[in-house]
Amino acid sequence: MFIDNARFNVTSGKGGQGCASFRREKFVTKGGPDGGDGGKGGDVYFLVDSNTDTLSNYKGRRVFKADGGKPGMSSRMTGKSADHLVLIVPPGTQVIDDDTGDVLFDLVKEGEKVRILEGGKGGLGNVHFKNSRNQRPTYFQPGLPGLSKNIRLELKLIADVGLVGYPNVGKSTLISTTSNANPEIANYEFTTLTPKLGVVEVGDYNSFVMADIPGIIDGAADGRGLGLEFLKHIERTKTLLFMVDVANYRTMIDQYNVLKEEVAKFSTELAGRNYAIALSKIDGYYGEDLESDIKQFITDIGLECVISNEFGFDKDYPYYVQDLTYSRFDNSKPFFVLPVSSVTRKNTKSITFALYNLLEQNKWNV
């Protein structure tokens, strides 16, 4: 089950109490106090583990508490310190103070371990309180209590390319044909109910991660549909791929404008990322002249068709790709506008090379 948020209370362990005891041995008169200290309470840590990709371990649980330290013993023996409580989270998890809304940690690196609460210190035994005026102290310190905090976890998937489009425009089909992901595919809207990640192989030695999120509709940023809940999963993506369906009853330019608007409403930072456009389902086009419609769309967004053999695009259809020969990459324009068909595999291989190239451009434009 995919769970991307959780709320619970965490409490570190209480320190063990000190001990009040006196040395009692044969032939040792008036041995004096020898009560040991209490053990330290357990700390609370978060550990990033890439072998998990969901917060489902925290579903239905409201309290996580570390063990307390053991009490001190006679003969000045210190009680055993408690084991630390380690909470496992997937990469991309934000740890948020649920009372204040402050982000405490943004955990993205595999193996990263952070302490959020320190356990209580153990109390001192009566051996610490003896002096010339009080040679028989009978009191000791109780251990310090553990700390407590209300926590909210939010998972934001980490990917290189995020797919953005209306429901049923071919996002799941594209990610299934270009990566190792196996999402559910069907001919109805909102087939994808949870985000999916897939690793796209580019040649023999290169790869990148692609993320598919539920479809976005008009008003998604205001809470309509499923888009608002899952748009956060592409906040960390370096590049956006807008999927525009040529076989949809909505015009291509209308789809594109709504997608851009909803992304900008959700996050102005996300709207400024590098992006490209894929014109999907060209195999299902039912209009009069697909070539003319594609040219019109490219013109409507203020661009001109450009022929390039750099990525091996199919020349049967017009397309646009930025010419970087004499100019710096311009992220205010799409890197490319490319017609694709995941069913017939037209341009699906080429689009992976083009997206990888776009990611490389992003490295030089940070």
ZAZA-909576 format. One line per 10 residues: for each residue x, y, z of C-alpha. Coordinates in steps of 0.1 Angstrom, whole numbers. Last residue first. Layout:
ZAZA-909576
X,Y,Z  ...
This chain:
ZAZA-909576
219,252,-123  222,255,-160  250,231,-168  234,202,-149  201,210,-165  216,205,-199  225,170,-189  189,164,-178  178,176,-212  202,152,-229
186,124,-209  152,136,-220  163,135,-256  178,100,-253  146,87,-237  125,105,-264  143,87,-291  134,53,-278  97,62,-276  97,79,-310
72,55,-325  68,26,-301  35,15,-319  15,15,-287  37,42,-269  30,66,-298  50,99,-298  48,133,-313  77,155,-300  79,191,-288
114,197,-275  134,216,-249  103,235,-241  109,273,-238  115,294,-207  143,270,-199  165,286,-226  197,266,-232  226,288,-243  229,297,-279
251,289,-310  245,251,-314  218,248,-288  189,245,-313  159,237,-292  137,209,-306  104,211,-324  84,185,-343  67,178,-376  57,142,-382
70,115,-405  106,125,-396  109,101,-367  133,115,-342  168,101,-342  181,121,-313  205,145,-331  187,142,-365  172,177,-362  143,193,-380
129,224,-364  92,234,-364  88,270,-352  78,282,-317  53,307,-301  31,283,-282  4,286,-310  30,278,-337  39,245,-322  2,237,-318
-5,247,-355  24,225,-367  9,196,-348  -26,202,-362  -12,204,-397  6,171,-394  -24,154,-378  -47,164,-407  -84,154,-406  -90,143,-370
-91,108,-355  -57,105,-339  -53,72,-322  -18,63,-334  -7,99,-324  -15,89,-289  9,114,-272  23,148,-280  53,149,-257  63,183,-244
96,193,-227  105,210,-194  132,227,-175  120,239,-141  104,274,-136  69,261,-129  82,240,-100  95,272,-84  62,289,-89  45,260,-71
9,248,-71  -5,277,-91  23,274,-116  16,237,-120  -21,244,-126  -14,271,-152  11,250,-172  -13,221,-172  -42,243,-182  -23,259,-211
-11,226,-224  -45,210,-225  -60,240,-242  -32,241,-268  -38,205,-276  -75,208,-281  -97,189,-257  -116,160,-272  -84,140,-268  -67,122,-297
-37,146,-298  -31,140,-260  -6,164,-244  19,149,-219  41,176,-203  75,163,-194  89,181,-164  126,181,-154  147,182,-122  120,165,-102
119,173,-64  84,190,-66  71,161,-87  57,142,-57  41,173,-44  17,172,-73  2,141,-56  -26,155,-34  -33,184,-57  -37,162,-88
-63,138,-74  -94,156,-87  -101,191,-77  -82,206,-48  -75,242,-58  -43,233,-76  -62,206,-95  -87,232,-108  -86,220,-144  -75,184,-143
-42,167,-134  -38,129,-139  -23,108,-112  16,109,-110  42,91,-131  78,95,-121  109,88,-143  143,79,-130  174,82,-151  198,59,-168
233,57,-184  257,28,-190  244,6,-218  223,31,-237  197,51,-219  179,29,-194  148,44,-178  142,35,-142  105,37,-132  86,54,-104
49,53,-99  26,78,-80  -7,65,-67  -42,64,-82  -32,58,-118  -63,46,-137  -78,81,-132  -96,82,-165  -106,51,-185  -89,30,-212
-67,9,-188  -31,6,-178  -20,-4,-143  17,5,-138  46,-18,-145  78,2,-142  110,-10,-158  112,20,-181  104,32,-216  73,11,-225
58,12,-190  65,49,-185  48,57,-218  18,36,-211  13,51,-177  15,87,-191  -9,79,-220  -34,107,-219  -58,89,-196  -60,117,-170
-46,150,-180  -9,155,-180  24,158,-161  52,132,-162  81,140,-138  117,134,-149  147,131,-126  129,115,-97  128,117,-59  94,110,-44
81,135,-18  71,117,14  56,137,42  61,128,78  43,147,106  56,146,141  43,156,175  72,158,199  82,143,233  113,144,254
123,118,279  121,123,316  152,128,337  161,98,359  153,100,396  181,112,417  192,95,449  186,98,487  198,80,517  230,99,523
251,83,551  283,104,555  265,137,554  288,163,570  321,150,556  305,143,522  283,117,505  260,128,477  276,111,447  274,76,463
236,81,466  231,72,429  228,98,402  198,98,378  201,87,342  199,113,315  167,114,294  169,103,258  177,127,230  151,135,204
154,141,166  187,123,159  196,121,122  207,92,101  214,94,63  220,59,49  206,69,15  204,106,10  171,125,8  160,133,43
146,169,47  147,175,84  129,197,109  105,213,85  85,238,107  47,233,107  45,245,143  25,217,161  32,190,135  69,195,135
78,182,101  101,154,90  104,154,52  109,121,34  126,121,0  145,88,6  124,62,24  119,62,62  131,38,89  125,49,126
154,40,149  146,39,186  179,38,206  186,9,230  184,18,266  214,24,288  221,-3,314  222,7,350  255,19,365  271,-3,391
284,15,422  284,-17,442  246,-14,444  225,-9,413  214,19,390  180,18,374  176,7,337  172,33,310  138,39,294  128,24,261
120,46,231  84,55,223  64,56,191  28,67,194  -1,71,169  2,40,147  -25,34,121  -2,37,91  34,41,102  49,11,84
30,23,53  54,52,48  64,42,13  94,36,-8  115,12,12  148,-4,2  163,31,-1  167,34,37  169,68,54  173,65,92
154,87,116  166,86,152  150,86,187  174,84,217  170,57,244  171,66,281  205,68,299  212,43,326  207,51,363  237,58,385
252,34,412  245,33,449  277,27,469  271,45,502  295,37,532  314,6,541  307,13,578  327,-18,589  343,-40,563  351,-74,579
323,-91,561  308,-69,534  278,-45,532  283,-14,511  253,9,513  225,14,488  205,43,472  203,37,435  199,62,407  168,63,385
169,52,349  166,80,323  133,81,304  133,71,268  125,95,239  90,102,228  75,103,193  39,113,185  23,104,152  12,117,119
18,100,85  21,110,49  29,92,15  12,58,20  14,34,-9  0,0,0
